[in-house]
Amino acid sequence: METSASSSAGVIVQSGKKKRTPTNPNNIFKPSSDSTTARNLCGIEWQAEHKTGTIAEFAAHWNSLTAKQKESYASRSKLVDAAKANVVEFIANLNGLST
């Protein structure tokens, strides 16, 4: 990632990267549909039971989980990532057969 020279205030600016505005913690929590991180997988389950739950409420839930509970989500995340990689490889093999 390229960075430009720092400004007089000492802030490093990354070229080509959009600045993200802070998220309002009172907004409704919406997990990503394509992210397979442990936190997002937990968020998908949590959101199913808390339809109008806020970002702050989910953050509190995630932070309240034990290390063992978070590790369970991390294991699921690894399984999902491995399954996605297998599907990509399978499709690539199918495409190779048709040419």
DOFI-807382 format. One record per residue (C-alpha): y, z, x; residue in one letter; residue number from 1. Coordinates in steps of 0.2 Angstrom, whole numbers. Layout:
<atoms>
<atom><north>Y</north><up>Z</up><east>X</east><residu>a</residu><num>NUM</num></atom>
...
</atoms>
This chain:
<atoms>
<atom><north>0</north><up>0</up><east>0</east><residu>m</residu><num>1</num></atom>
<atom><north>17</north><up>-5</up><east>7</east><residu>e</residu><num>2</num></atom>
<atom><north>31</north><up>7</up><east>8</east><residu>t</residu><num>3</num></atom>
<atom><north>49</north><up>3</up><east>12</east><residu>s</residu><num>4</num></atom>
<atom><north>60</north><up>13</up><east>23</east><residu>a</residu><num>5</num></atom>
<atom><north>65</north><up>30</up><east>16</east><residu>s</residu><num>6</num></atom>
<atom><north>82</north><up>32</up><east>8</east><residu>s</residu><num>7</num></atom>
<atom><north>95</north><up>44</up><east>14</east><residu>s</residu><num>8</num></atom>
<atom><north>88</north><up>57</up><east>1</east><residu>a</residu><num>9</num></atom>
<atom><north>71</north><up>56</up><east>10</east><residu>g</residu><num>10</num></atom>
<atom><north>62</north><up>48</up><east>-4</east><residu>v</residu><num>11</num></atom>
<atom><north>49</north><up>35</up><east>0</east><residu>i</residu><num>12</num></atom>
<atom><north>48</north><up>20</up><east>-12</east><residu>v</residu><num>13</num></atom>
<atom><north>32</north><up>11</up><east>-14</east><residu>q</residu><num>14</num></atom>
<atom><north>35</north><up>-8</up><east>-17</east><residu>s</residu><num>15</num></atom>
<atom><north>27</north><up>-16</up><east>-32</east><residu>g</residu><num>16</num></atom>
<atom><north>23</north><up>1</up><east>-41</east><residu>k</residu><num>17</num></atom>
<atom><north>30</north><up>5</up><east>-57</east><residu>k</residu><num>18</num></atom>
<atom><north>38</north><up>22</up><east>-59</east><residu>k</residu><num>19</num></atom>
<atom><north>29</north><up>32</up><east>-72</east><residu>r</residu><num>20</num></atom>
<atom><north>39</north><up>42</up><east>-85</east><residu>t</residu><num>21</num></atom>
<atom><north>33</north><up>60</up><east>-88</east><residu>p</residu><num>22</num></atom>
<atom><north>22</north><up>62</up><east>-103</east><residu>t</residu><num>23</num></atom>
<atom><north>27</north><up>73</up><east>-118</east><residu>n</residu><num>24</num></atom>
<atom><north>14</north><up>86</up><east>-119</east><residu>p</residu><num>25</num></atom>
<atom><north>17</north><up>87</up><east>-138</east><residu>n</residu><num>26</num></atom>
<atom><north>11</north><up>69</up><east>-140</east><residu>n</residu><num>27</num></atom>
<atom><north>-6</north><up>66</up><east>-148</east><residu>i</residu><num>28</num></atom>
<atom><north>-20</north><up>66</up><east>-134</east><residu>f</residu><num>29</num></atom>
<atom><north>-28</north><up>48</up><east>-133</east><residu>k</residu><num>30</num></atom>
<atom><north>-41</north><up>46</up><east>-120</east><residu>p</residu><num>31</num></atom>
<atom><north>-43</north><up>30</up><east>-111</east><residu>s</residu><num>32</num></atom>
<atom><north>-56</north><up>18</up><east>-118</east><residu>s</residu><num>33</num></atom>
<atom><north>-61</north><up>11</up><east>-101</east><residu>d</residu><num>34</num></atom>
<atom><north>-60</north><up>26</up><east>-89</east><residu>s</residu><num>35</num></atom>
<atom><north>-76</north><up>34</up><east>-84</east><residu>t</residu><num>36</num></atom>
<atom><north>-69</north><up>50</up><east>-75</east><residu>t</residu><num>37</num></atom>
<atom><north>-76</north><up>67</up><east>-79</east><residu>a</residu><num>38</num></atom>
<atom><north>-60</north><up>72</up><east>-87</east><residu>r</residu><num>39</num></atom>
<atom><north>-59</north><up>57</up><east>-98</east><residu>n</residu><num>40</num></atom>
<atom><north>-77</north><up>58</up><east>-104</east><residu>l</residu><num>41</num></atom>
<atom><north>-73</north><up>76</up><east>-109</east><residu>c</residu><num>42</num></atom>
<atom><north>-57</north><up>70</up><east>-117</east><residu>g</residu><num>43</num></atom>
<atom><north>-67</north><up>58</up><east>-128</east><residu>i</residu><num>44</num></atom>
<atom><north>-78</north><up>71</up><east>-134</east><residu>e</residu><num>45</num></atom>
<atom><north>-64</north><up>83</up><east>-137</east><residu>w</residu><num>46</num></atom>
<atom><north>-53</north><up>71</up><east>-146</east><residu>q</residu><num>47</num></atom>
<atom><north>-67</north><up>67</up><east>-158</east><residu>a</residu><num>48</num></atom>
<atom><north>-66</north><up>85</up><east>-164</east><residu>e</residu><num>49</num></atom>
<atom><north>-47</north><up>87</up><east>-162</east><residu>h</residu><num>50</num></atom>
<atom><north>-40</north><up>71</up><east>-170</east><residu>k</residu><num>51</num></atom>
<atom><north>-22</north><up>77</up><east>-169</east><residu>t</residu><num>52</num></atom>
<atom><north>-24</north><up>88</up><east>-153</east><residu>g</residu><num>53</num></atom>
<atom><north>-10</north><up>86</up><east>-141</east><residu>t</residu><num>54</num></atom>
<atom><north>-10</north><up>82</up><east>-123</east><residu>i</residu><num>55</num></atom>
<atom><north>-6</north><up>100</up><east>-119</east><residu>a</residu><num>56</num></atom>
<atom><north>-20</north><up>107</up><east>-130</east><residu>e</residu><num>57</num></atom>
<atom><north>-32</north><up>95</up><east>-121</east><residu>f</residu><num>58</num></atom>
<atom><north>-25</north><up>101</up><east>-104</east><residu>a</residu><num>59</num></atom>
<atom><north>-28</north><up>119</up><east>-109</east><residu>a</residu><num>60</num></atom>
<atom><north>-46</north><up>115</up><east>-114</east><residu>h</residu><num>61</num></atom>
<atom><north>-50</north><up>105</up><east>-98</east><residu>w</residu><num>62</num></atom>
<atom><north>-43</north><up>119</up><east>-87</east><residu>n</residu><num>63</num></atom>
<atom><north>-53</north><up>132</up><east>-97</east><residu>s</residu><num>64</num></atom>
<atom><north>-70</north><up>124</up><east>-93</east><residu>l</residu><num>65</num></atom>
<atom><north>-81</north><up>132</up><east>-80</east><residu>t</residu><num>66</num></atom>
<atom><north>-86</north><up>123</up><east>-64</east><residu>a</residu><num>67</num></atom>
<atom><north>-103</north><up>121</up><east>-71</east><residu>k</residu><num>68</num></atom>
<atom><north>-96</north><up>112</up><east>-87</east><residu>q</residu><num>69</num></atom>
<atom><north>-85</north><up>101</up><east>-76</east><residu>k</residu><num>70</num></atom>
<atom><north>-100</north><up>96</up><east>-65</east><residu>e</residu><num>71</num></atom>
<atom><north>-109</north><up>91</up><east>-81</east><residu>s</residu><num>72</num></atom>
<atom><north>-95</north><up>79</up><east>-85</east><residu>y</residu><num>73</num></atom>
<atom><north>-95</north><up>73</up><east>-67</east><residu>a</residu><num>74</num></atom>
<atom><north>-114</north><up>69</up><east>-67</east><residu>s</residu><num>75</num></atom>
<atom><north>-111</north><up>59</up><east>-83</east><residu>r</residu><num>76</num></atom>
<atom><north>-97</north><up>50</up><east>-75</east><residu>s</residu><num>77</num></atom>
<atom><north>-108</north><up>45</up><east>-60</east><residu>k</residu><num>78</num></atom>
<atom><north>-122</north><up>39</up><east>-72</east><residu>l</residu><num>79</num></atom>
<atom><north>-110</north><up>28</up><east>-82</east><residu>v</residu><num>80</num></atom>
<atom><north>-103</north><up>21</up><east>-66</east><residu>d</residu><num>81</num></atom>
<atom><north>-120</north><up>17</up><east>-60</east><residu>a</residu><num>82</num></atom>
<atom><north>-125</north><up>9</up><east>-77</east><residu>a</residu><num>83</num></atom>
<atom><north>-109</north><up>-2</up><east>-76</east><residu>k</residu><num>84</num></atom>
<atom><north>-113</north><up>-8</up><east>-59</east><residu>a</residu><num>85</num></atom>
<atom><north>-131</north><up>-12</up><east>-64</east><residu>n</residu><num>86</num></atom>
<atom><north>-124</north><up>-22</up><east>-79</east><residu>v</residu><num>87</num></atom>
<atom><north>-112</north><up>-32</up><east>-68</east><residu>v</residu><num>88</num></atom>
<atom><north>-126</north><up>-36</up><east>-55</east><residu>e</residu><num>89</num></atom>
<atom><north>-138</north><up>-41</up><east>-70</east><residu>f</residu><num>90</num></atom>
<atom><north>-125</north><up>-53</up><east>-77</east><residu>i</residu><num>91</num></atom>
<atom><north>-122</north><up>-60</up><east>-59</east><residu>a</residu><num>92</num></atom>
<atom><north>-140</north><up>-63</up><east>-58</east><residu>n</residu><num>93</num></atom>
<atom><north>-141</north><up>-72</up><east>-74</east><residu>l</residu><num>94</num></atom>
<atom><north>-126</north><up>-83</up><east>-70</east><residu>n</residu><num>95</num></atom>
<atom><north>-135</north><up>-87</up><east>-53</east><residu>g</residu><num>96</num></atom>
<atom><north>-151</north><up>-93</up><east>-63</east><residu>l</residu><num>97</num></atom>
<atom><north>-141</north><up>-105</up><east>-74</east><residu>s</residu><num>98</num></atom>
<atom><north>-133</north><up>-115</up><east>-60</east><residu>t</residu><num>99</num></atom>
</atoms>
